[in-house]
Amino acid sequence: MWAVSDIADWWDEQHRQAKKELDHFVDNNPNLFGVVVATAVATAMEVGAGTVDTLRFGQGLVSVN
């Protein structure tokens, strides 16, 4: 079973790869549709990143106690 820190590290790697792909997507689709889709996906990833950071914070609290 994965520890929450493993999940957080996995998310960070996926986020990094997805950001690079979104940049390519916008470069290939510089129209309004491409920008709107990339913005929506990037926003969802940023919200998820905050949740993942909360997992790391919780893991740190557990290991201190």
VOPAGU-2260 file (C-alpha; in pm, 1 decimal, decimal comma):
REM VOPAGU-2260
SITE   aa  ch    i         X         Y         Z
SITE  MET   A    0       0,0       0,0       0,0
SITE  TRP   A    1     123,1     346,3     -83,1
SITE  ALA   A    2     205,5     594,7     188,0
SITE  VAL   A    3      52,5     938,5     146,8
SITE  SER   A    4     396,0    1081,0      72,0
SITE  ASP   A    5     426,7     833,2    -218,0
SITE  ILE   A    6      90,9     950,1    -351,1
SITE  ALA   A    7     200,0    1311,8    -318,7
SITE  ASP   A    8     526,4    1242,7    -502,6
SITE  TRP   A    9     336,1    1058,7    -776,4
SITE  TRP   A   10      95,3    1352,0    -811,2
SITE  ASP   A   11     382,9    1598,7    -838,4
SITE  GLU   A   12     539,4    1395,5   -1118,6
SITE  GLN   A   13     206,5    1367,6   -1302,6
SITE  HIS   A   14     150,3    1740,0   -1256,4
SITE  ARG   A   15     492,4    1820,1   -1402,7
SITE  GLN   A   16     434,7    1596,2   -1705,6
SITE  ALA   A   17      82,2    1725,4   -1762,7
SITE  LYS   A   18     197,6    2086,1   -1747,8
SITE  LYS   A   19     454,5    2016,2   -2018,5
SITE  GLU   A   20     187,5    1848,2   -2234,6
SITE  LEU   A   21     -53,2    2138,1   -2181,0
SITE  ASP   A   22     215,2    2377,9   -2301,1
SITE  HIS   A   23     252,4    2170,5   -2618,5
SITE  PHE   A   24    -126,8    2157,7   -2657,3
SITE  VAL   A   25    -156,5    2535,9   -2639,8
SITE  ASP   A   26     134,8    2576,9   -2881,1
SITE  ASN   A   27     -43,2    2348,5   -3128,8
SITE  ASN   A   28    -389,8    2499,4   -3061,6
SITE  PRO   A   29    -341,1    2871,4   -2998,0
SITE  ASN   A   30    -712,4    2940,1   -3052,5
SITE  LEU   A   31    -966,9    3014,6   -2780,6
SITE  PHE   A   32   -1066,5    2647,6   -2745,8
SITE  GLY   A   33    -710,7    2536,3   -2674,4
SITE  VAL   A   34    -652,9    2808,4   -2419,3
SITE  VAL   A   35    -984,4    2742,1   -2239,6
SITE  VAL   A   36    -921,7    2366,8   -2219,5
SITE  ALA   A   37    -565,2    2414,9   -2097,2
SITE  THR   A   38    -678,1    2669,7   -1838,4
SITE  ALA   A   39    -950,0    2439,3   -1704,0
SITE  VAL   A   40    -714,4    2143,2   -1675,3
SITE  ALA   A   41    -437,1    2352,3   -1518,0
SITE  THR   A   42    -681,1    2493,9   -1262,4
SITE  ALA   A   43    -802,2    2146,3   -1168,3
SITE  MET   A   44    -442,5    2031,8   -1124,7
SITE  GLU   A   45    -362,3    2328,6    -900,9
SITE  VAL   A   46    -662,3    2252,5    -677,9
SITE  GLY   A   47    -548,0    1890,4    -659,5
SITE  ALA   A   48    -195,5    2000,7    -572,9
SITE  GLY   A   49    -328,1    2181,2    -266,5
SITE  THR   A   50    -501,5    1863,8    -154,4
SITE  VAL   A   51    -184,5    1663,5    -204,3
SITE  ASP   A   52      12,0    1916,2       1,8
SITE  THR   A   53    -243,2    1864,3     278,4
SITE  LEU   A   54    -166,9    1490,8     265,2
SITE  ARG   A   55     202,7    1566,7     312,6
SITE  PHE   A   56     124,2    1797,2     604,3
SITE  GLY   A   57     -89,9    1528,0     765,9
SITE  GLN   A   58     181,4    1266,3     714,5
SITE  GLY   A   59     430,1    1498,6     885,2
SITE  LEU   A   60     199,3    1541,9    1183,0
SITE  VAL   A   61     154,0    1167,8    1216,8
SITE  SER   A   62     528,1    1101,2    1212,9
SITE  VAL   A   63     591,4    1368,6    1479,4
SITE  ASN   A   64     347,6    1213,0    1723,7
